[in-house]
C-alpha cells in the first residue's frame, strides 16, 4: 500500500493511557512509534509518562528491549520505573517460562 505506521494516533494514545491507569503490573517491550524523530515521538513519550505515573501509584513497571530502554534514557525515566532491561526478546521468553541458554549455563555452575 505504501503506508507506514510511524506513531500512534491520539485515540490510540487515549486507549493506552486508560489501560495503563488501571494496571498493577506493566511489562512494556517496544516503543509505539519512531520516537527517535520528534515528529513521531508523541505516542512513545505519552506511554512513557503514563508508565512513570503508574509506577508512582505503586504499579510494578518493567521496560524491556533495547529501543524501549533507549526511550527511557532519552527522557531520563530509567530511575522512575521499577526495572529496565535491554533484553527484550529474551525477557519475554523468560516470562514465557522458556529456559535461556545463559541462565542454564549459570545454573550448572
C-alpha positions in Angstrom: 0.0 0.0 0.0 2.9 2.3 0.6 1.7 3.2 4.1 3.9 3.2 7.2 2.8 3.4 10.8 5.3 5.8 12.4 3.5 6.7 15.6 0.2 6.1 17.4 -2.7 8.5 16.9 -4.4 10.5 19.6 -7.2 8.0 20.0 -4.8 5.0 20.4 -2.8 7.0 23.0 -6.0 7.6 25.0 -6.8 3.8 24.9 -3.2 3.1 26.1 -3.5 5.7 28.9 -6.7 4.2 30.1 -5.3 0.6 30.2 -2.1 1.8 31.9 -4.0 3.8 34.5 -5.8 0.5 35.6 -2.8 -1.8 35.6 -0.9 -3.1 38.6 1.8 -4.8 36.6 3.1 -3.5 33.3 5.6 -5.2 31.0 6.4 -2.9 28.1 8.5 -4.3 25.3 8.9 -1.9 22.3 8.2 1.7 21.6 4.9 2.6 19.9 6.5 4.9 17.3 9.7 6.0 15.8 10.5 8.0 18.9 14.0 8.9 17.7 12.3 11.5 15.4 10.5 14.2 17.4 7.6 14.3 14.9 6.9 10.6 15.7 7.7 10.5 19.4 4.3 11.6 20.8 2.9 8.0 21.3 6.0 6.6 23.0 6.5 9.7 25.2 2.9 9.7 26.3 3.1 6.0 27.1 6.4 6.6 29.0 4.7 9.3 31.0 1.8 7.0 31.8 4.1 4.2 32.9 6.0 6.5 35.2 2.7 7.8 36.7 1.6 4.1 37.2 4.9 3.4 39.0 4.3 6.4 41.2 0.9 5.0 42.1 2.5 1.7 43.1 2.3 -0.4 40.0 5.3 -2.7 39.1 6.6 -1.5 35.8 9.1 -3.4 33.7 10.6 -1.9 30.5 12.3 -4.4 28.2 14.1 -4.2 25.0 16.9 -2.0 23.7 14.7 0.5 21.9 12.4 0.9 24.9 15.4 1.3 27.2 16.8 3.9 24.9 13.5 5.8 25.0 13.7 5.7 28.9 17.2 7.1 28.7 16.1 9.8 26.2 13.5 11.1 28.7 15.5 10.3 31.9 12.9 7.9 33.2 15.2 4.9 33.9 15.1 5.5 37.6 11.4 6.3 37.6 10.2 2.8 36.7 10.6 -0.5 38.6 13.1 -2.1 36.2 14.7 -1.5 32.8 16.2 -4.3 30.8 17.8 -4.3 27.4 16.9 -7.9 26.9 13.5 -7.5 25.2 13.1 -10.8 23.4 15.0 -12.8 26.0 13.0 -11.2 28.8 9.7 -12.2 27.1 11.0 -15.8 26.6 11.9 -15.9 30.3 8.4 -14.7 31.3 7.0 -17.4 29.0 8.9 -20.0 31.1 11.5 -20.9 28.5 15.0 -21.8 29.7 17.5 -19.3 28.4 20.9 -20.8 27.5 22.9 -18.2 29.6 20.7 -18.9 32.6 21.0 -22.6 32.1 24.8 -22.4 31.9 24.9 -20.4 35.1 22.6 -22.8 36.8 25.0 -25.6 36.1 27.9 -23.9 38.0 
